[in-house]
Every structure is written in C-alpha cells, then in structure tokens.
C-alpha cells in the first residue's frame, strides 16, 4: 500500500467526461487531470458525485482511477470515492480497487433507505475497519437523504482510520458548530 499522505490543500473533484455513447472519454479525462496537476493542486477526488461515481461500473471506476494515477505519477494524492448504497457494497468496492493503492477512500452514508444516526456511525466504523487506507466521510444529504449529524461526526472523529470529512451539505450552521466544538 501507499505511504500515508497528508490530507490538505486544494483537492478538486474530477469530472468524468463521457462520450455520447456513455463510455468514459479517456482523452478528455487525461487532458483535465494533466491540466489540474500542472496547475499545482494537491490531490484529486476520483469517481465522486461530480465524476459520475454512482453510475459507473466497478470496472469503469478501476479504469478511471488507473488513468488518473498514471497521469499524476505520484505528484498528487488520490482519493477514491466508493459511492455505494450499503456498507457491504462499499467494502466490496474497496476490495476491488485496493490493488490500485489509493491514498484515501471516500464514502457517503448509506442511501436509498432512510437510516438512523446509529446506522450511519456503524456504517463508517465498518468501512474504516475494512479499509487499508484512511477514510474520508462524505456528507452529501441532497443525494443520500441521510445526513451525518454533528454528534455522529464527533463520535467518528475518534475512530482510527477516519481522517476527514467532505461536507457538501450546505448546512453552514452545523459546520460552524462543528468548527467551534
């Protein structure tokens, strides 16, 4: 596995360009990554919500991550988004991509069905236990309909192998409460 890298700086979420047929446009993806890499970003979010992550097959995600890793050539760290509706599916995706040696795994809350905060906490603890690299929580309730409550974030902050959060909730009040807690 890769050495642990510092989670900091500018980390753009890559757009996964698609051809009209729905296939990943590898040439445009390569051009985007090369441009951003040369611009000095610190890392990349690969296969996230901006990158069509929930719609790509596991093989497409592997292909996209492989291409990004080749273009970056170790200059930036890579966050692999595993956006699956259940804990078991996230863990299965981690197993499918771990040979690619991402620097971080990013996971959303379970989605489709409403779940309690207890389930959200257990979801992330299980992912952290099964991930060979550090995990980043991804709070995007507009897509999952299951937000991560501040109390859950505070509990998860003490879990070994959970190192950060990407908060796309738009809930500035909760964000500020978390900063000053």
N, C-alpha and C positions, 0 to 999 in steps of 0.2 A: 504494500500500500504506500501511498504518497506520504511524505512528511507533513505534519500538521502545519498549515499556513495560517497567518493572521487574517481574521475577518475584519477588513477595514477598507475605507476608500470608496471609490466610485465603482459600482457593480451594476452595469446595465443588464436589463432583461432582454435577451436576444429575441428578435422576431424570426420565426421560421418561415422563410419565403416559400410559397407553394406555386407550382405550375398550374395552369388551367385544369390539368388532369387530376390534380390533387397530390401529385408527387412532390417531394421536397426538391426545391431548386437549389442544388448544391453550389452552383457557381455564384448565385446571389448571396447565399449564406457565407461562403468563403470570403467574398468581397466585403460584406458587412463586418465580419469578425476581424479581417485584416485591417480595415479602416479604424475600427474602435481600438484594436490592440495598439496600432501605431499612434493613436491619439493619447495613449497613456492611461487607459482605465486600469483598475487594479484587479478586477475579476469579472466573471461572466455568470449570469443566471441562464442556464441552458434547459430548454424544454419546459419552461414555466408557462403561465397563463398567456403571456404575450406571444410565446413561441408555439402556440397550438398544442401544448403538452397533453392536455386531457384527451385530445383527438388523435394523437399519433400512436401507432402501434409500438410495442416494445422494440421491435427491430428498427423501426424508423428512429426512435429515440436513441438507440445504440449508434445508428449511422450518423445522426446529427451530432451526438456527443463526440464520436470518433473524429469527425471532420473538424469540429471546433478545437479539439485537443491538438490535432496535427497543426492547424494554423497558428494557434497560440504558442505551441512549442515550449511550454513551461514558463512563459513570461508573465502570465496571469493565473490566478487560481480559478477553479471551475466549480460551480455549484450545480449539481444535478437535481433538477426538480422531479420528484416522484409523486405525481398527482393522481392518486387513485382513491376510490370512494371508501375503501375499507383498510384496516390495519394489515390484514393478511395480504392484500394485493400490493400495498406499499412495500412490505417486506419482500415479497416475491420480485418486485421490480428492482429493489436494492440488490438482491441476489443476482439478477440478470445483468446488472451493469457494474457490479463491483470490480470485475476484471479490468474495467476501463480506468480505475483508480481516480474517481472524482475526489476533490478536496473536501467537499461538503455535500450533504444530502439535504434537500429542502422538501418539506411535506406539509400539505394542507390538512385541515381537520377532516374527519370522515364527512362524506357528503351524500346527498340524495335523501337520506332519512335524517330526521331531527334526532340529535343525541344530547345527553346531559353533559355538564362540565366534567363529571366523574369519568365518563367515557372518553372525552377529549383528552384528559390527563393520562388515562391508561393507554390510549392510542399512542401518544407521543413517548411515553415511557417504554412501550414495547418496541417502537421504531428505534429509539436510542439504544436499547439493549441489543438490537439486531443489526445495527449499522456499524460497519468497520471504520467509518469516518464520522466526524462531528455532524450534528443535526441542527438545522435551522427551522424553527417554527414558521409557518406561513399563515397569517391571519388574513383571510380574504372572504369575509362573510357574504359579500354580494354574489359570490359564486358558490360557496359551500352551504350557505344558510346556517352555519354552525360557527359562531364567533368564538374566539378564545377569550374568556373573561380575564380581567386583570388578576383576580385571585389565582386562576389556573396558571397564568404566565409566571406569577411569583413562585408558585409551587414548582413549576417546571424549570425555573431558573437554577434550582439547586440540584437538578438531575445531571449526573455525569454524562457527558457526550452531547448535551444540548448547549449550544454556544451562542445562539442569537435568535432574532425574530425579524421577519419581513412583515411589516404591518401595512396592509393595503385596505384597512377597514374604513379609513376616512373619519374615524371617531377621535377627533383631536382631544376631547375632554379626557377620555380614558388614557390616551397616550401621555398627556401631561401628568395625570395622576400616577402613572407608572414611572415616569421620569423622577418625580419627587417623592416616591415611596421609599 
